[in-house]
Amino acid sequence: MKLQNKAMLITYPDSLGHNLKDLSQVMDRYFSKAIGGIHLLPFFPSHGDRGFSPMTYEKVAPEFGSWSDVEKLGEQYYLMFDFMINHISAHSDYYLDLQKNKEKSPWRDLFLSWDKFWPAGRPTQADVDLIYKRKDKAPWEELEFADGSREKMWNTFGPDQIDLDVRTEVTKRFVKETLQQLVKHQASLIRLDAFAYAVKKLDTSDFFVEPEIWDLLDEVRQDLAGTDAQILPEIHEHYSLPRKVSEHGYFIYDFALPMVLLYSLYTGKSQRLAAWLKQCPMKQFTTLDTHDGLGVVDAKDILTDEEIDYTTQELYKIGASVKRKYSSAEYNNLDIYQINTTYYSALGNDDQKYFLARLLQVFAPGIPQIYYVGLLAGENDLDLLERTKEGRNINRHYYSLEEIDQEVKRPVVAKLLKLLEFRNTEAAFDLDGRLEVAAPSEHEIVLKRINQAGDREAVLRVDLAALTYQISVNGEEISL
């Protein structure tokens, strides 16, 4: 199925029920009108990081179901799958073969050797300091071969996630064959996870390395030539980097919106939000929540440093059960620039503020993505957090079928589903159309979505201080 201009759900295969069959049942029963697409978070056999350390892309993890279960979802919803272009599991057959056979392994060049990457006498401390890192040590993990010899392998993320060498023919072939296989199993979109880390080059930060990053993207696009599948590179960093990707014609994420919206709802002021939305391209996916924490660095220079600090402090002050320590090393936080919370709890579990946030997201440029916890206006899961000591699990609640049946009856959830159905069926939200933004007063914002033909116009007026709103379509007020 081709990508459609309809709201996309982000969910794990075992978070709305226990498996893919349960998910299909839940979608059909409750969400088929509100949701048009599904970002199905990694469902492959994996050795950690909730699926983001895949051992293979050839199978569906049996505890989730089978390819037929995935393909059944793809008959009704456009699907996005993750491809971890930067790494694969140390427990994969590829890496285990390298460990056993060393230089004789056909997968020798699939992986990036830290030891072979550096010229003699390097890396120096200056080299290591230059690398854009996700942890407080040099990004390598030692591999002990079957013969007892050792070699350091490049390792950006967790110890099981061994980096690929995207420069080699072996890796290029692996990438192409994997991507084409995913499309055969109904992928309409391929999310390139950790894309900005994939290219390593001497004397750079090894993050978003230009021009090589564009060569890599072009290779991926060529790998998908002749299919309807599109690419969504994932970059959690300063908004200027995804903006560059947008200028090359790709879909991007708006990861800045979550913090900008929180600032706007905390202060009741509209200017920063209005200025940001005027800049945004239409070819993007908007998020308020994902399987990771809320990105802070993404909003830098959209909000001032003082405004980011204010928003962060307010989040810890008025957010429901949001504590600073939940985003610290104590809870295994991978990114010091992310805050772990559900979006509903970030707004103090306040139904009115939460619905306004979703309204503004729906009228923003692009296609709205909504995380499964957000779809059910979920509160922070402190039990799961403390049981696992994993900070991001505060926003990764496992919903049983019985829970879902109760949650959809809550007024805020029912209203949100109605809003998403409106977004999916109203022609004014044409991606080839335009958005007009106005901030008539310090506390008000007006968003007007107009389709390409110019015959449909949806207008949202919000008072961020009074927490009121009005929606009209072609001049007629509508209620949600």
N, C-alpha and C positions, 0 to 999 in steps of 0.2 A: 504494500500500500504506500502511496506517495505521502509525503509530509502534508498535513492539513493545517489550516489556520484555526486550530482549536486548542483549548487549554490542555496542558500535558500534566499528568500525574507523575510524580517521582516516588517510586516505592521499591523496597526490597522484595524478593520473591516469597518471603515468609513473614511479612509484617502485617498484612491484611489477611488473616487466616494463617494456616501453617505451610502452604505450598502454592504452586501455580494454579492448581485446580480450584483451590479455595479463592484465590485472587480473581479468577475468571468468574466465579459465582458471585463474589462481592461486587465486581464491576457491573455485571448484568443486573443485579438486584437493586443497586443503589446509585451507581455513578455513570451509567451509560450516556445520559444526556449532558451531564456536567463536564465530562472528560472525553476528549477526542484522541489523545495520544498517551502513551505510557513510556516513561524512562524506566526501564526495568534494570535496576541496579544489579551488579554482577551475580549471575546465576550459574557460573561455571565452577567446577571443582577448584577449591582454593585452600590455601594454608594460612589464612589470616586476613586481618584488616577488613573483615566483613565482606569478603569476596574480591577485594582489590589486590590480592596477591594470587592471581590465577595460576593453576598448574597446567591447564590446557584450555583452549577455546573450542575443542572438538566435541565436547560433551556438555550436557546439563547435569549439574550435581544431582544425584538420584534422590536426595532428600527433598528437592524442590519439584521434581517431575521429569519431563522429557522434552525433546524438541517439538513433539506434536502439541504439547501444552503451550509452548511459546508461540508456535505458529497459529494455534487457535486464537490467541489474543491478537495476533497480527492480522487476522481476518476482519476484525472489528475496529481496531485501534492502530494508528501509526505508532511504530515502536522505535525507541532509541536504546542501543546497546553500548556498553563501555568497551573500549579497546585501550589497554594500558600500554601506550606506545613507548613508555620509558622503561618498563621493567616486566619481569615475570618471576614466578616463585622459584626459590632455591630447591623446592621439592618437586619441580617439574621434571619430566623425563629428560628434557634437554640439558638441564643443569646436572642432573644425576649422571647422565652419560659423559658429560665433560669431566665430572669428578672421577669417574671410573677410568676413562680412556685418555684424558689429558689432550695432547696435541693430535692424537689420532681420532678424536671425536669429530663427527661431521658438524657438531654444534659449537665447536671451538670459537668461531668468529661471531656467533650470535650474541655473545656477552662482551662487555667492555672491561678489559683488564686495566686496573689502576696502575699496576706495575709497568705495563707496556705502554701506557698512555704518555708517561712522562719521560723526557730526555734524561740522560745521565746527570746525576747530581740534583735532580728535582723529584718531587715538588719541594720547594722551599716553604717556610712558614708564610711568606708573602703570597705564594701560589694558593695555599690552602685558605688563607684569609680572604682572597679574592672571590672564592666560590660562593655562590648563593646557596646557602645550606638550610636544611630542615632540622638539623640537630647540632649539638655542641661538640662534634668531633668531625674529623675529616671523613668524607662520604665513601668509605670502603668497608668491605667485610672480607675476612680471610677465608679462602677456600683451601681445605686440605685434600689433596688428591689421594687416590687409592695407594699410590706408591710412597706416600708419606711426605712428599714435597708440598710446598705451600705457595699460594699466590694471592695477592690482594685483588679483589674485584670491585668495580665501582658499584656503590650502593647508596642511593640518594635517600631512600625512605626507611622502612622497617628492615630488620636484618634478613627477613625472608625474601625481600623484593630486590632482586638482582638486576641491575641496569642492562639494557640491550645496547648493542653498538649499531646505531642506525646507519652507519656509513658503509657497512659491509654488504656484499651480495647475498650472503646467507640470511641476514636480517631483512633485507629488502624483499626477498622471496617469501620469507615467513610472514611479513606484514601483508603483502599482497594476497597470499593464499588465505590468510585468516580473515581479512576484510571481505573478500569475495564470498567466503563461506558464511559469514555473518549476514550478508545481504540475502543469500539464498534462504536463510532462516527467518526472513521477514524484517530485517533491520531497515528502517526508513532513514534513520540518522545514526551516525557513528560518533560517539563522544570520545574525543582523543584525550584521555585522562593524563594529567601531568605532562601535557604536551610541551610546555615551555622548558622543561628540564631535559628533553630528549637529546638535544644537540650539545656535545661537549667539544670545546676547542681551546687550545693552549692560549694563555694570556687573556682569557675572558672570564666572566662570572659563571659561565656554563649555564646560563638561564636566558632564554629568548635570544639566542645568538643569531645575529643577522650578518650576512644574508642567508646563511645556511638554513635557518628555520623556514624560510619561504621555499627553499628547494625541497625540504622535507614535506611541507604541506602540498606542494605541487605534485610530488610523487604519490602521495596518498590520493589526491584527486584523480590522478591518472589511473591508479589502481582500481578506482571505482567507476571509471569511464564506461559508458554503456549501461549503467544502472541508474535508478532513480534516487539512490541513496545520497544524502548530503552529510557534510562534516561539521561537527561542532567542537572546535578546539577549546579546552578548558584551561583558563588562566586565572588564578587568584592573585592579582597584583594591582598596581596602580592602573587606573582606568585607561590611561594612554596606550597600554599594550594591547588589550582587546580592541581598542579603537583602531589601531593599525591593522589588526586582523580583519576588522569590518571593512576597512578601505580596500582590502584585497578581495572583497566580494563574498566572504564567508559569514555564516551565522556566528553570533557571539552571545555570551552571557552578559546581562547587566547585574553584576555582583555588587555594585555600589548602592543600588536602590534600597536594600534592607536598612543600612545605617542612615541614609538620607531620610528615609521615611520615619524611622524612629526619632531622629532629631526633630523632624517637622511635627510629629505628634506629641513629643515631650514638651516642645516650646510653644506649639500653637502657631508657628510662623511658616509662611508659605514661600518666601523668596528663594531659598536654596533648592527646594524641590522643583519649583518652576524653572529655575535656571538650568538645572540638570536635565529635566525632561525635554527642554528645547534642543538640547545637544544630541539626544539619543537617536540612533538609527532605527528604522523600522524592522530591519532584518536582524532581530535579536530575540532571545528568550529572557523574560524577566523572572527573577526569583525574589522571594522574601526568606525562604528557608530551603535547606538542602540536607543531605545526610552529614554534612560537615557543620562547623560552627559558623557564626555570622562573621563575614569578612570585615575587618577594620581598615586595613591598608588600601582596600579597593576604593574607599571613599575619600582618600587623601587628596586635597586640593579642590575637591568639590565642596567639602566642608573644611574649614580651617582646622589647624591642630587643636585650637581651643574648643571648637565646636565638637570635634571628635572626642576630646577628653570629656567634655560635658555630657555627651551622649552616653559614653561608656560609664561614667559615674552615675548617671540617672538610671541606666539599665540595672546596675547593681543595687541601686537604692529602691526603685519602685517596681522592678521586675519581680515576678513571683518566684521565690526560691531560686534566684539567680545569684550565685556567690562567685567571687573572684577565684577562689581555689579550684572551682570546677573546670577552669580553663588553664590550669597550671600543670607543672611536671608531676605533681602529686597524683593527678588523675590522667597521667600519660598523654597530655595534650601535645599534638604534633606541631602545632602552629601557634606561636605566641601572638600572632595577629588575628586570631579568631576567638570569638566568645561563644561558649557552649550554652545554649538555651533553646527552647521552642520559641517561635515568634509570638505565639499567644501569651506565653508567660513573660516574655520581654515587655509586653504591653500590660502587665499586671493582671492577666486573665480577664481583661475587660472586653466584653462582647462588642460594645459600640466602637471602641478604638480599633479593635481587630478587624471588624467588618469594614471600617473606613480604609484601613491599610490595604485590604484586598480590593476594594473599589478602585483605589488609586492605582494599584498594580494592574488591574484589568484595563484601565483607560490609558496606561502608559504605552509607549511604542512597543511593538513586538507581540510575541505570543507568551501568555502567562504560564509559568510552571508552578505547580503547587505540590509540596511535599506531603506525603500521606498523613503525617502527624498534623500538619497545618490544615489539611482538608477536613479533619475532624476536630479542629481547634483544640489540639491536645496540650495538656499542661506538662511541665517538666516531670520526667519519670525519675524520682530520687531513689526509688528502690532498685531499679536497674543500674543506675549510676553507682550506688554504693556497693552493690553486689559484684560489679565487674571492675570498679575503680577505673573506668574508661570514660573520660569527660564527655565525649561525643554521644555516649549512650543516654545522656539526659534527654536527647531528642530522637531516640530510636526505640520507642515503645513497641512491644509486640501486641497487636490487637487480636483478640479472639473473635470468632464470628458472633458470639453473644454480645461482646462489648460493642462491636460495630453496629449491631442492631439497635442498641441503646443510644449510642453517640449520634447517629443520624437523626434522631428525634429531637435533639437539642435545637432550640430556635436559631442560634447563631450558625449552626451547621446547615440547617435547612435553608436559611437565607443565603448562605455562601453557595450552595449547590444551585440555587435559583439564579444567582448572579453569574455563575460560570455558564449555565445554559444560555442565558441572555448573551453573554460574550461570544458563544459559539455560533449563534444563529443570527446575530445582528450584522447586516452587511456594512454598516458604518465602520466596523473594525477591519477593513480591508488593508492588507499589508502593503498594497500598492497605493493606498490613500495617504492621508496626512494627518498630523496632529497640530492643533493650534493651542497654545498655552498662554494664560493670562493670570496675573496676580493682582486683582483690583484693589486689594488692601493687604496689610501686613499679615492678616490671618486667613485670607481667602485665596483659593486657587480654582481656576476654571479650565477644564480640559475638554477640547472639542475634537472628536474623531470624525473625519469626513472621508467617505470612500472615493475611489478613483473617478467614478462617474459623476460624483458631486450631487447625487440625488438622495443620499442618506447621511444624516448628521446626528451623532449622539453626543450629548453635552452633560458633563458632570460638574456640579458646583459644590465645593466643600468649604465649610468654615472650620478650620483646624482648631480654633479656640473653643467654639461652641459645640464642636463635634456633631455638626449637622450636615446634611447633604441633600442635593436635589438632582434627579436625572431626567433628561428629556430626550426624546427622539423625534426629529423633524418638527420641533416646536411643541410636541405633546408630552406632558409630564407623565412619567411611569413610576410605578412603585415596585420595590423589591423587598 
